[in-house]
Amino acid sequence: MAKRVYKAWTEYEDKTLRDWKRKKVRVRHMAEVLGRSEVSVRNRIAALGIGNKRKRKNSWLDRLFFWR
């Protein structure tokens, strides 16, 4: 299957990504099924705001350099 390049994302694909992300489907599999690159799928997940939001612990370096 040829990968699509610079093709707009459809509402159906966005909904599918949300469903798959909720079900913890691997990005590699999402990309294969949608015919897109893994990078474009990861970027779209980030753009939709459904990515893993890992909060960094408040380390002493953060407090030292970013202290307010």
All heavy atoms as a GROMACS GRO file, in nm:
protein
  592
    1MET      N    1   0.084  -0.117   0.000
    1MET     CA    2   0.000   0.000   0.000
    1MET      C    3   0.089   0.124   0.000
    1MET      O    4   0.180   0.136   0.081
    1MET     CB    5  -0.090  -0.002   0.123
    1MET     CG    6  -0.173   0.123   0.137
    1MET     SD    7  -0.276   0.120   0.284
    1MET     CE    8  -0.419   0.043   0.215
    2ALA      N    9   0.062   0.216  -0.089
    2ALA     CA   10   0.140   0.339  -0.097
    2ALA      C   11   0.096   0.435   0.014
    2ALA      O   12  -0.023   0.446   0.045
    2ALA     CB   13   0.120   0.404  -0.233
    3LYS      N   14   0.192   0.502   0.071
    3LYS     CA   15   0.162   0.596   0.177
    3LYS      C   16   0.121   0.730   0.118
    3LYS      O   17   0.174   0.773   0.018
    3LYS     CB   18   0.283   0.614   0.268
    3LYS     CG   19   0.316   0.488   0.339
    3LYS     CD   20   0.418   0.511   0.445
    3LYS     CE   21   0.469   0.382   0.491
    3LYS     NZ   22   0.448   0.325   0.603
    4ARG      N   23   0.024   0.793   0.182
    4ARG     CA   24  -0.020   0.924   0.137
    4ARG      C   25   0.073   1.030   0.194
    4ARG      O   26   0.114   1.022   0.308
    4ARG     CB   27  -0.161   0.952   0.184
    4ARG     CG   28  -0.261   0.864   0.116
    4ARG     CD   29  -0.398   0.908   0.151
    4ARG     NE   30  -0.443   0.823   0.262
    4ARG     CZ   31  -0.550   0.846   0.333
    4ARG    NH1   32  -0.623   0.950   0.309
    4ARG    NH2   33  -0.584   0.766   0.429
    5VAL      N   34   0.106   1.129   0.112
    5VAL     CA   35   0.194   1.236   0.157
    5VAL      C   36   0.121   1.368   0.141
    5VAL      O   37   0.063   1.396   0.037
    5VAL     CB   38   0.324   1.236   0.074
    5VAL    CG1   39   0.416   1.348   0.119
    5VAL    CG2   40   0.394   1.102   0.086
    6TYR      N   41   0.125   1.451   0.244
    6TYR     CA   42   0.064   1.584   0.243
    6TYR      C   43  -0.084   1.579   0.211
    6TYR      O   44  -0.137   1.662   0.142
    6TYR     CB   45   0.136   1.678   0.146
    6TYR     CG   46   0.282   1.692   0.176
    6TYR    CD1   47   0.377   1.648   0.086
    6TYR    CD2   48   0.325   1.746   0.296
    6TYR    CE1   49   0.511   1.660   0.114
    6TYR    CE2   50   0.459   1.758   0.325
    6TYR     CZ   51   0.552   1.714   0.233
    6TYR     OH   52   0.684   1.725   0.262
    7LYS      N   53  -0.151   1.481   0.262
    7LYS     CA   54  -0.295   1.467   0.241
    7LYS      C   55  -0.364   1.510   0.369
    7LYS      O   56  -0.323   1.475   0.479
    7LYS     CB   57  -0.326   1.320   0.209
    7LYS     CG   58  -0.470   1.290   0.192
    7LYS     CD   59  -0.505   1.279   0.050
    7LYS     CE   60  -0.649   1.231   0.040
    7LYS     NZ   61  -0.705   1.250  -0.085
    8ALA      N   62  -0.469   1.587   0.354
    8ALA     CA   63  -0.542   1.636   0.471
    8ALA      C   64  -0.606   1.520   0.547
    8ALA      O   65  -0.644   1.418   0.488
    8ALA     CB   66  -0.650   1.734   0.426
    9TRP      N   67  -0.616   1.536   0.677
    9TRP     CA   68  -0.679   1.434   0.762
    9TRP      C   69  -0.830   1.455   0.759
    9TRP      O   70  -0.879   1.566   0.768
    9TRP     CB   71  -0.627   1.446   0.905
    9TRP     CG   72  -0.487   1.399   0.921
    9TRP    CD1   73  -0.373   1.470   0.897
    9TRP    CD2   74  -0.445   1.269   0.962
    9TRP    NE1   75  -0.263   1.392   0.922
    9TRP    CE2   76  -0.304   1.269   0.962
    9TRP    CE3   77  -0.511   1.153   0.999
    9TRP    CZ2   78  -0.230   1.157   0.997
    9TRP    CZ3   79  -0.437   1.042   1.036
    9TRP    CH2   80  -0.299   1.045   1.034
   10THR      N   81  -0.903   1.347   0.751
   10THR     CA   82  -1.049   1.354   0.750
   10THR      C   83  -1.102   1.339   0.891
   10THR      O   84  -1.031   1.295   0.983
   10THR     CB   85  -1.108   1.243   0.662
   10THR    OG1   86  -1.076   1.116   0.720
   10THR    CG2   87  -1.055   1.251   0.519
   11GLU      N   88  -1.229   1.375   0.909
   11GLU     CA   89  -1.292   1.359   1.039
   11GLU      C   90  -1.299   1.211   1.078
   11GLU      O   91  -1.284   1.176   1.195
   11GLU     CB   92  -1.433   1.418   1.038
   11GLU     CG   93  -1.434   1.568   1.033
   11GLU     CD   94  -1.575   1.624   1.038
   11GLU    OE1   95  -1.661   1.564   1.105
   11GLU    OE2   96  -1.598   1.726   0.974
   12TYR      N   97  -1.323   1.126   0.978
   12TYR     CA   98  -1.328   0.982   1.004
   12TYR      C   99  -1.194   0.932   1.057
   12TYR      O  100  -1.189   0.854   1.154
   12TYR     CB  101  -1.366   0.907   0.877
   12TYR     CG  102  -1.364   0.757   0.894
   12TYR    CD1  103  -1.467   0.692   0.962
   12TYR    CD2  104  -1.258   0.681   0.847
   12TYR    CE1  105  -1.465   0.554   0.980
   12TYR    CE2  106  -1.255   0.544   0.864
   12TYR     CZ  107  -1.358   0.481   0.930
   12TYR     OH  108  -1.354   0.345   0.949
   13GLU      N  109  -1.083   0.978   0.997
   13GLU     CA  110  -0.950   0.936   1.043
   13GLU      C  111  -0.922   0.988   1.184
   13GLU      O  112  -0.864   0.917   1.267
   13GLU     CB  113  -0.843   0.985   0.946
   13GLU     CG  114  -0.843   0.912   0.814
   13GLU     CD  115  -0.747   0.971   0.714
   13GLU    OE1  116  -0.734   1.095   0.708
   13GLU    OE2  117  -0.685   0.892   0.640
   14ASP      N  118  -0.964   1.111   1.212
   14ASP     CA  119  -0.945   1.166   1.346
   14ASP      C  120  -1.023   1.085   1.450
   14ASP      O  121  -0.971   1.053   1.557
   14ASP     CB  122  -0.991   1.312   1.351
   14ASP     CG  123  -0.898   1.406   1.278
   14ASP    OD1  124  -0.784   1.364   1.246
   14ASP    OD2  125  -0.938   1.521   1.254
   15LYS      N  126  -1.147   1.051   1.418
   15LYS     CA  127  -1.228   0.971   1.510
   15LYS      C  128  -1.166   0.833   1.530
   15LYS      O  129  -1.159   0.782   1.641
   15LYS     CB  130  -1.370   0.957   1.456
   15LYS     CG  131  -1.464   0.883   1.549
   15LYS     CD  132  -1.602   0.870   1.489
   15LYS     CE  133  -1.696   0.795   1.579
   15LYS     NZ  134  -1.655   0.661   1.614
   16THR      N  135  -1.117   0.775   1.421
   16THR     CA  136  -1.052   0.645   1.428
   16THR      C  137  -0.928   0.651   1.516
   16THR      O  138  -0.906   0.562   1.599
   16THR     CB  139  -1.016   0.596   1.287
   16THR    OG1  140  -1.134   0.593   1.207
   16THR    CG2  141  -0.955   0.458   1.291
   17LEU      N  142  -0.847   0.755   1.500
   17LEU     CA  143  -0.728   0.771   1.584
   17LEU      C  144  -0.765   0.782   1.732
   17LEU      O  145  -0.700   0.721   1.817
   17LEU     CB  146  -0.649   0.896   1.543
   17LEU     CG  147  -0.559   0.883   1.422
   17LEU    CD1  148  -0.492   1.017   1.393
   17LEU    CD2  149  -0.454   0.777   1.442
   18ARG      N  150  -0.869   0.859   1.761
   18ARG     CA  151  -0.913   0.872   1.901
   18ARG      C  152  -0.955   0.737   1.959
   18ARG      O  153  -0.918   0.703   2.071
   18ARG     CB  154  -1.028   0.971   1.910
   18ARG     CG  155  -0.987   1.114   1.901
   18ARG     CD  156  -1.103   1.209   1.929
   18ARG     NE  157  -1.061   1.344   1.917
   18ARG     CZ  158  -1.080   1.419   1.809
   18ARG    NH1  159  -1.141   1.370   1.704
   18ARG    NH2  160  -1.036   1.544   1.806
   19ASP      N  161  -1.032   0.662   1.881
   19ASP     CA  162  -1.076   0.530   1.927
   19ASP      C  163  -0.958   0.437   1.950
   19ASP      O  164  -0.951   0.368   2.051
   19ASP     CB  165  -1.174   0.468   1.827
   19ASP     CG  166  -1.307   0.540   1.822
   19ASP    OD1  167  -1.338   0.616   1.916
   19ASP    OD2  168  -1.380   0.522   1.722
   20TRP      N  169  -0.868   0.433   1.854
   20TRP     CA  170  -0.753   0.344   1.865
   20TRP      C  171  -0.662   0.385   1.979
   20TRP      O  172  -0.606   0.301   2.048
   20TRP     CB  173  -0.674   0.342   1.735
   20TRP     CG  174  -0.737   0.260   1.627
   20TRP    CD1  175  -0.835   0.167   1.641
   20TRP    CD2  176  -0.706   0.264   1.488
   20TRP    NE1  177  -0.866   0.113   1.519
   20TRP    CE2  178  -0.789   0.170   1.425
   20TRP    CE3  179  -0.616   0.338   1.412
   20TRP    CZ2  180  -0.784   0.148   1.288
   20TRP    CZ3  181  -0.612   0.315   1.276
   20TRP    CH2  182  -0.695   0.222   1.215
   21LYS      N  183  -0.646   0.515   2.000
   21LYS     CA  184  -0.560   0.562   2.109
   21LYS      C  185  -0.620   0.519   2.243
   21LYS      O  186  -0.548   0.478   2.333
   21LYS     CB  187  -0.546   0.714   2.100
   21LYS     CG  188  -0.442   0.769   2.192
   21LYS     CD  189  -0.306   0.724   2.152
   21LYS     CE  190  -0.204   0.788   2.245
   21LYS     NZ  191  -0.080   0.716   2.246
   22ARG      N  192  -0.752   0.529   2.254
   22ARG     CA  193  -0.820   0.487   2.376
   22ARG      C  194  -0.801   0.337   2.400
   22ARG      O  195  -0.788   0.292   2.513
   22ARG     CB  196  -0.969   0.519   2.366
   22ARG     CG  197  -1.041   0.516   2.496
   22ARG     CD  198  -1.187   0.561   2.487
   22ARG     NE  199  -1.206   0.679   2.406
   22ARG     CZ  200  -1.277   0.683   2.291
   22ARG    NH1  201  -1.335   0.574   2.246
   22ARG    NH2  202  -1.291   0.795   2.224
   23LYS      N  203  -0.797   0.260   2.290
   23LYS     CA  204  -0.780   0.115   2.300
   23LYS      C  205  -0.633   0.073   2.303
   23LYS      O  206  -0.602  -0.045   2.303
   23LYS     CB  207  -0.849   0.047   2.182
   23LYS     CG  208  -0.999   0.062   2.186
   23LYS     CD  209  -1.064  -0.001   2.065
   23LYS     CE  210  -1.213   0.022   2.068
   23LYS     NZ  211  -1.278  -0.031   1.948
   24LYS      N  212  -0.543   0.172   2.300
   24LYS     CA  213  -0.398   0.150   2.310
   24LYS      C  214  -0.342   0.068   2.194
   24LYS      O  215  -0.259  -0.021   2.213
   24LYS     CB  216  -0.361   0.088   2.444
   24LYS     CG  217  -0.402   0.176   2.559
   24LYS     CD  218  -0.358   0.124   2.691
   24LYS     CE  219  -0.419   0.213   2.795
   24LYS     NZ  220  -0.345   0.248   2.903
   25VAL      N  221  -0.390   0.099   2.074
   25VAL     CA  222  -0.337   0.036   1.953
   25VAL      C  223  -0.202   0.100   1.922
   25VAL      O  224  -0.184   0.221   1.941
   25VAL     CB  225  -0.435   0.056   1.834
   25VAL    CG1  226  -0.378   0.002   1.705
   25VAL    CG2  227  -0.568  -0.009   1.865
   26ARG      N  228  -0.107   0.021   1.876
   26ARG     CA  229   0.027   0.072   1.846
   26ARG      C  230   0.024   0.167   1.726
   26ARG      O  231  -0.051   0.147   1.631
   26ARG     CB  232   0.122  -0.041   1.817
   26ARG     CG  233   0.152  -0.126   1.938
   26ARG     CD  234   0.251  -0.233   1.902
   26ARG     NE  235   0.283  -0.311   2.018
   26ARG     CZ  236   0.396  -0.293   2.089
   26ARG    NH1  237   0.484  -0.206   2.052
   26ARG    NH2  238   0.418  -0.368   2.196
   27VAL      N  239   0.109   0.269   1.733
   27VAL     CA  240   0.117   0.368   1.625
   27VAL      C  241   0.158   0.302   1.494
   27VAL      O  242   0.108   0.339   1.387
   27VAL     CB  243   0.216   0.482   1.663
   27VAL    CG1  244   0.240   0.574   1.546
   27VAL    CG2  245   0.163   0.559   1.783
   28ARG      N  246   0.244   0.205   1.500
   28ARG     CA  247   0.287   0.134   1.379
   28ARG      C  248   0.168   0.072   1.308
   28ARG      O  249   0.154   0.080   1.186
   28ARG     CB  250   0.391   0.029   1.413
   28ARG     CG  251   0.435  -0.053   1.292
   28ARG     CD  252   0.547  -0.146   1.327
   28ARG     NE  253   0.666  -0.064   1.347
   28ARG     CZ  254   0.774  -0.105   1.412
   28ARG    NH1  255   0.780  -0.225   1.461
   28ARG    NH2  256   0.877  -0.025   1.426
   29HIS      N  257   0.081   0.010   1.384
   29HIS     CA  258  -0.038  -0.053   1.325
   29HIS      C  259  -0.133   0.054   1.269
   29HIS      O  260  -0.190   0.037   1.161
   29HIS     CB  261  -0.110  -0.139   1.429
   29HIS     CG  262  -0.230  -0.208   1.376
   29HIS    ND1  263  -0.221  -0.312   1.286
   29HIS    CD2  264  -0.362  -0.188   1.397
   29HIS    CE1  265  -0.343  -0.352   1.255
   29HIS    NE2  266  -0.430  -0.277   1.321
   30MET      N  267  -0.152   0.163   1.343
   30MET     CA  268  -0.237   0.272   1.295
   30MET      C  269  -0.188   0.324   1.160
   30MET      O  270  -0.266   0.345   1.068
   30MET     CB  271  -0.237   0.389   1.395
   30MET     CG  272  -0.304   0.364   1.525
   30MET     SD  273  -0.289   0.513   1.625
   30MET     CE  274  -0.319   0.451   1.786
   31ALA      N  275  -0.056   0.343   1.150
   31ALA     CA  276   0.003   0.396   1.028
   31ALA      C  277  -0.017   0.300   0.911
   31ALA      O  278  -0.050   0.343   0.799
   31ALA     CB  279   0.151   0.424   1.049
   32GLU      N  280   0.001   0.172   0.935
   32GLU     CA  281  -0.017   0.074   0.828
   32GLU      C  282  -0.160   0.071   0.777
   32GLU      O  283  -0.184   0.070   0.657
   32GLU     CB  284   0.022  -0.066   0.878
   32GLU     CG  285   0.170  -0.085   0.897
   32GLU     CD  286   0.205  -0.221   0.957
   32GLU    OE1  287   0.114  -0.305   0.971
   32GLU    OE2  288   0.322  -0.240   0.990
   33VAL      N  289  -0.255   0.072   0.868
   33VAL     CA  290  -0.396   0.065   0.829
   33VAL      C  291  -0.439   0.194   0.757
   33VAL      O  292  -0.511   0.188   0.657
   33VAL     CB  293  -0.485   0.038   0.952
   33VAL    CG1  294  -0.632   0.050   0.916
   33VAL    CG2  295  -0.454  -0.099   1.009
   34LEU      N  296  -0.395   0.309   0.807
   34LEU     CA  297  -0.435   0.437   0.748
   34LEU      C  298  -0.355   0.472   0.623
   34LEU      O  299  -0.390   0.566   0.552
   34LEU     CB  300  -0.422   0.550   0.850
   34LEU     CG  301  -0.517   0.541   0.970
   34LEU    CD1  302  -0.482   0.649   1.072
   34LEU    CD2  303  -0.661   0.554   0.926
   35GLY      N  304  -0.244   0.401   0.600
   35GLY     CA  305  -0.161   0.431   0.484
   35GLY      C  306  -0.082   0.558   0.501
   35GLY      O  307  -0.060   0.633   0.404
   36ARG      N  308  -0.039   0.584   0.622
   36ARG     CA  309   0.039   0.704   0.653
   36ARG      C  310   0.166   0.663   0.725
   36ARG      O  311   0.179   0.552   0.772
   36ARG     CB  312  -0.042   0.799   0.740
   36ARG     CG  313  -0.171   0.845   0.672
   36ARG     CD  314  -0.223   0.966   0.742
   36ARG     NE  315  -0.346   1.012   0.682
   36ARG     CZ  316  -0.357   1.127   0.617
   36ARG    NH1  317  -0.254   1.205   0.602
   36ARG    NH2  318  -0.473   1.164   0.569
   37SER      N  319   0.258   0.759   0.735
   37SER     CA  320   0.382   0.728   0.805
   37SER      C  321   0.358   0.735   0.956
   37SER      O  322   0.264   0.801   1.003
   37SER     CB  323   0.492   0.826   0.766
   37SER     OG  324   0.462   0.956   0.814
   38GLU      N  325   0.445   0.668   1.030
   38GLU     CA  326   0.434   0.672   1.176
   38GLU      C  327   0.450   0.813   1.230
   38GLU      O  328   0.382   0.852   1.324
   38GLU     CB  329   0.538   0.579   1.240
   38GLU     CG  330   0.510   0.433   1.217
   38GLU     CD  331   0.612   0.344   1.286
   38GLU    OE1  332   0.647   0.373   1.401
   38GLU    OE2  333   0.656   0.247   1.223
   39VAL      N  334   0.538   0.888   1.168
   39VAL     CA  335   0.563   1.026   1.211
   39VAL      C  336   0.437   1.110   1.194
   39VAL      O  337   0.400   1.188   1.282
   39VAL     CB  338   0.681   1.087   1.134
   39VAL    CG1  339   0.696   1.234   1.164
   39VAL    CG2  340   0.809   1.013   1.166
   40SER      N  341   0.369   1.094   1.080
   40SER     CA  342   0.249   1.174   1.058
   40SER      C  343   0.138   1.135   1.155
   40SER      O  344   0.063   1.221   1.202
   40SER     CB  345   0.201   1.162   0.913
   40SER     OG  346   0.158   1.032   0.885
   41VAL      N  347   0.129   1.008   1.188
   41VAL     CA  348   0.029   0.964   1.285
   41VAL      C  349   0.061   1.021   1.423
   41VAL      O  350  -0.027   1.073   1.492
   41VAL     CB  351   0.019   0.810   1.290
   41VAL    CG1  352  -0.068   0.763   1.405
   41VAL    CG2  353  -0.033   0.756   1.158
   42ARG      N  354   0.187   1.015   1.462
   42ARG     CA  355   0.226   1.072   1.593
   42ARG      C  356   0.200   1.223   1.598
   42ARG      O  357   0.154   1.275   1.699
   42ARG     CB  358   0.374   1.045   1.619
   42ARG     CG  359   0.400   0.905   1.665
   42ARG     CD  360   0.543   0.888   1.716
   42ARG     NE  361   0.561   0.755   1.765
   42ARG     CZ  362   0.620   0.658   1.697
   42ARG    NH1  363   0.671   0.682   1.578
   42ARG    NH2  364   0.632   0.538   1.748
   43ASN      N  365   0.231   1.292   1.488
   43ASN     CA  366   0.208   1.437   1.483
   43ASN      C  367   0.058   1.469   1.491
   43ASN      O  368   0.019   1.565   1.556
   43ASN     CB  369   0.267   1.497   1.356
   43ASN     CG  370   0.418   1.503   1.361
   43ASN    OD1  371   0.479   1.496   1.468
   43ASN    ND2  372   0.480   1.513   1.246
   44ARG      N  373  -0.024   1.388   1.426
   44ARG     CA  374  -0.168   1.412   1.430
   44ARG      C  375  -0.223   1.385   1.569
   44ARG      O  376  -0.310   1.458   1.618
   44ARG     CB  377  -0.239   1.325   1.326
   44ARG     CG  378  -0.384   1.360   1.310
   44ARG     CD  379  -0.400   1.502   1.264
   44ARG     NE  380  -0.540   1.538   1.257
   44ARG     CZ  381  -0.583   1.660   1.235
   44ARG    NH1  382  -0.497   1.757   1.213
   44ARG    NH2  383  -0.712   1.685   1.232
   45ILE      N  384  -0.173   1.282   1.635
   45ILE     CA  385  -0.216   1.252   1.772
   45ILE      C  386  -0.182   1.370   1.863
   45ILE      O  387  -0.264   1.412   1.945
   45ILE     CB  388  -0.151   1.122   1.822
   45ILE    CG1  389  -0.216   1.002   1.752
   45ILE    CG2  390  -0.163   1.108   1.973
   45ILE    CD1  391  -0.145   0.870   1.775
   46ALA      N  392  -0.064   1.426   1.846
   46ALA     CA  393  -0.024   1.542   1.926
   46ALA      C  394  -0.111   1.663   1.892
   46ALA      O  395  -0.152   1.738   1.982
   46ALA     CB  396   0.123   1.574   1.902
   47ALA      N  397  -0.142   1.683   1.764
   47ALA     CA  398  -0.224   1.797   1.723
   47ALA      C  399  -0.366   1.786   1.778
   47ALA      O  400  -0.428   1.887   1.811
   47ALA     CB  401  -0.228   1.806   1.570
   48LEU      N  402  -0.416   1.664   1.789
   48LEU     CA  403  -0.550   1.643   1.844
   48LEU      C  404  -0.551   1.652   1.997
   48LEU      O  405  -0.656   1.658   2.059
   48LEU     CB  406  -0.605   1.507   1.801
   48LEU     CG  407  -0.635   1.491   1.653
   48LEU    CD1  408  -0.672   1.347   1.621
   48LEU    CD2  409  -0.746   1.585   1.609
   49GLY      N  410  -0.432   1.649   2.057
   49GLY     CA  411  -0.423   1.658   2.203
   49GLY      C  412  -0.461   1.531   2.274
   49GLY      O  413  -0.507   1.535   2.388
   50ILE      N  414  -0.441   1.417   2.208
   50ILE     CA  415  -0.479   1.290   2.270
   50ILE      C  416  -0.357   1.204   2.302
   50ILE      O  417  -0.370   1.087   2.331
   50ILE     CB  418  -0.576   1.211   2.180
   50ILE    CG1  419  -0.517   1.187   2.041
   50ILE    CG2  420  -0.710   1.280   2.173
   50ILE    CD1  421  -0.601   1.100   1.950
   51GLY      N  422  -0.240   1.265   2.297
   51GLY     CA  423  -0.117   1.190   2.324
   51GLY      C  424  -0.099   1.163   2.472
   51GLY      O  425  -0.176   1.209   2.557
   52ASN      N  426   0.002   1.086   2.502
   52ASN     CA  427   0.036   1.059   2.641
   52ASN      C  428   0.095   1.185   2.702
   52ASN      O  429   0.198   1.233   2.658
   52ASN     CB  430   0.138   0.945   2.652
   52ASN     CG  431   0.081   0.814   2.606
   52ASN    OD1  432  -0.039   0.797   2.602
   52ASN    ND2  433   0.167   0.722   2.572
   53LYS      N  434   0.027   1.234   2.802
   53LYS     CA  435   0.074   1.356   2.867
   53LYS      C  436   0.150   1.316   2.992
   53LYS      O  437   0.093   1.308   3.100
   53LYS     CB  438  -0.042   1.447   2.898
   53LYS     CG  439  -0.110   1.496   2.772
   53LYS     CD  440  -0.231   1.576   2.802
   53LYS     CE  441  -0.295   1.616   2.671
   53LYS     NZ  442  -0.429   1.664   2.686
   54ARG      N  443   0.275   1.289   2.974
   54ARG     CA  444   0.359   1.251   3.088
   54ARG      C  445   0.408   1.377   3.156
   54ARG      O  446   0.477   1.459   3.097
   54ARG     CB  447   0.478   1.169   3.041
   54ARG     CG  448   0.438   1.038   2.979
   54ARG     CD  449   0.560   0.963   2.934
   54ARG     NE  450   0.520   0.850   2.852
   54ARG     CZ  451   0.600   0.783   2.776
   54ARG    NH1  452   0.727   0.816   2.770
   54ARG    NH2  453   0.556   0.684   2.704
   55LYS      N  454   0.376   1.389   3.280
   55LYS     CA  455   0.420   1.504   3.356
   55LYS      C  456   0.554   1.472   3.421
   55LYS      O  457   0.568   1.370   3.487
   55LYS     CB  458   0.318   1.540   3.462
   55LYS     CG  459   0.347   1.671   3.528
   55LYS     CD  460   0.235   1.714   3.616
   55LYS     CE  461   0.266   1.849   3.676
   55LYS     NZ  462   0.159   1.895   3.762
   56ARG      N  463   0.650   1.560   3.395
   56ARG     CA  464   0.781   1.540   3.454
   56ARG      C  465   0.778   1.572   3.601
   56ARG      O  466   0.710   1.664   3.645
   56ARG     CB  467   0.880   1.634   3.384
   56ARG     CG  468   0.994   1.560   3.323
   56ARG     CD  469   1.077   1.647   3.237
   56ARG     NE  470   1.140   1.753   3.311
   56ARG     CZ  471   1.215   1.846   3.254
   56ARG    NH1  472   1.233   1.846   3.127
   56ARG    NH2  473   1.269   1.940   3.326
   57LYS      N  474   0.853   1.496   3.675
   57LYS     CA  475   0.861   1.523   3.818
   57LYS      C  476   0.935   1.653   3.839
   57LYS      O  477   1.021   1.693   3.760
   57LYS     CB  478   0.935   1.411   3.890
   57LYS     CG  479   0.857   1.284   3.895
   57LYS     CD  480   0.930   1.180   3.976
   57LYS     CE  481   0.847   1.054   3.985
   57LYS     NZ  482   0.914   0.952   4.063
   58ASN      N  483   0.903   1.719   3.943
   58ASN     CA  484   0.965   1.847   3.976
   58ASN      C  485   1.103   1.820   4.035
   58ASN      O  486   1.120   1.805   4.155
   58ASN     CB  487   0.877   1.923   4.075
   58ASN     CG  488   0.920   2.066   4.086
   58ASN    OD1  489   1.003   2.114   4.010
   58ASN    ND2  490   0.862   2.136   4.182
   59SER      N  491   1.201   1.811   3.947
   59SER     CA  492   1.337   1.778   3.992
   59SER      C  493   1.408   1.903   4.045
   59SER      O  494   1.364   2.016   4.025
   59SER     CB  495   1.418   1.720   3.877
   59SER     OG  496   1.447   1.819   3.782
   60TRP      N  497   1.518   1.882   4.110
   60TRP     CA  498   1.593   1.994   4.163
   60TRP      C  499   1.649   2.081   4.051
   60TRP      O  500   1.665   2.202   4.068
   60TRP     CB  501   1.704   1.946   4.256
   60TRP     CG  502   1.813   1.868   4.189
   60TRP    CD1  503   1.817   1.736   4.165
   60TRP    CD2  504   1.934   1.921   4.134
   60TRP    NE1  505   1.932   1.701   4.099
   60TRP    CE2  506   2.006   1.814   4.079
   60TRP    CE3  507   1.988   2.048   4.126
   60TRP    CZ2  508   2.129   1.831   4.016
   60TRP    CZ3  509   2.112   2.065   4.065
   60TRP    CH2  510   2.179   1.957   4.010
   61LEU      N  511   1.676   2.023   3.933
   61LEU     CA  512   1.723   2.103   3.820
   61LEU      C  513   1.614   2.198   3.771
   61LEU      O  514   1.642   2.314   3.740
   61LEU     CB  515   1.768   2.013   3.705
   61LEU     CG  516   1.906   1.950   3.718
   61LEU    CD1  517   1.931   1.854   3.603
   61LEU    CD2  518   2.013   2.056   3.723
   62ASP      N  519   1.493   2.149   3.765
   62ASP     CA  520   1.382   2.235   3.725
   62ASP      C  521   1.366   2.351   3.823
   62ASP      O  522   1.345   2.465   3.784
   62ASP     CB  523   1.251   2.156   3.718
   62ASP     CG  524   1.250   2.060   3.602
   62ASP    OD1  525   1.323   2.084   3.505
   62ASP    OD2  526   1.174   1.962   3.610
   63ARG      N  527   1.374   2.319   3.950
   63ARG     CA  528   1.359   2.424   4.050
   63ARG      C  529   1.473   2.523   4.044
   63ARG      O  530   1.454   2.642   4.066
   63ARG     CB  531   1.349   2.362   4.189
   63ARG     CG  532   1.217   2.290   4.210
   63ARG     CD  533   1.209   2.239   4.350
   63ARG     NE  534   1.315   2.139   4.367
   63ARG     CZ  535   1.301   2.022   4.424
   63ARG    NH1  536   1.186   1.989   4.474
   63ARG    NH2  537   1.399   1.937   4.433
   64LEU      N  538   1.593   2.475   4.013
   64LEU     CA  539   1.710   2.562   4.009
   64LEU      C  540   1.705   2.656   3.888
   64LEU      O  541   1.725   2.776   3.900
   64LEU     CB  542   1.838   2.478   4.004
   64LEU     CG  543   1.970   2.556   3.995
   64LEU    CD1  544   1.991   2.637   4.122
   64LEU    CD2  545   2.084   2.460   3.974
   65PHE      N  546   1.678   2.602   3.772
   65PHE     CA  547   1.684   2.681   3.650
   65PHE      C  548   1.555   2.752   3.614
   65PHE      O  549   1.557   2.853   3.543
   65PHE     CB  550   1.729   2.594   3.533
   65PHE     CG  551   1.871   2.547   3.547
   65PHE    CD1  552   1.897   2.412   3.563
   65PHE    CD2  553   1.976   2.636   3.546
   65PHE    CE1  554   2.027   2.368   3.577
   65PHE    CE2  555   2.106   2.592   3.560
   65PHE     CZ  556   2.132   2.458   3.576
   66PHE      N  557   1.442   2.700   3.659
   66PHE     CA  558   1.314   2.758   3.621
   66PHE      C  559   1.237   2.811   3.742
   66PHE      O  560   1.116   2.821   3.740
   66PHE     CB  561   1.230   2.657   3.544
   66PHE     CG  562   1.299   2.603   3.423
   66PHE    CD1  563   1.344   2.472   3.419
   66PHE    CD2  564   1.321   2.684   3.314
   66PHE    CE1  565   1.407   2.423   3.308
   66PHE    CE2  566   1.386   2.637   3.202
   66PHE     CZ  567   1.430   2.506   3.198
   67TRP      N  568   1.310   2.846   3.842
   67TRP     CA  569   1.248   2.895   3.964
   67TRP      C  570   1.184   3.032   3.939
   67TRP      O  571   1.241   3.116   3.874
   67TRP     CB  572   1.352   2.904   4.075
   67TRP     CG  573   1.291   2.945   4.206
   67TRP    CD1  574   1.218   2.867   4.286
   67TRP    CD2  575   1.301   3.073   4.267
   67TRP    NE1  576   1.180   2.938   4.396
   67TRP    CE2  577   1.230   3.064   4.387
   67TRP    CE3  578   1.362   3.190   4.233
   67TRP    CZ2  579   1.218   3.172   4.474
   67TRP    CZ3  580   1.351   3.298   4.319
   67TRP    CH2  581   1.279   3.287   4.438
   68ARG      N  582   1.067   3.051   3.992
   68ARG     CA  583   0.999   3.182   3.978
   68ARG      C  584   0.980   3.244   4.110
   68ARG      O  585   0.955   3.190   4.207
   68ARG     CB  586   0.863   3.163   3.911
   68ARG     CG  587   0.875   3.112   3.774
   68ARG     CD  588   0.739   3.099   3.716
   68ARG     NE  589   0.748   3.012   3.599
   68ARG     CZ  590   0.653   2.996   3.516
   68ARG    NH1  591   0.540   3.057   3.530
   68ARG    NH2  592   0.665   2.917   3.413
   0.00000   0.00000   0.00000
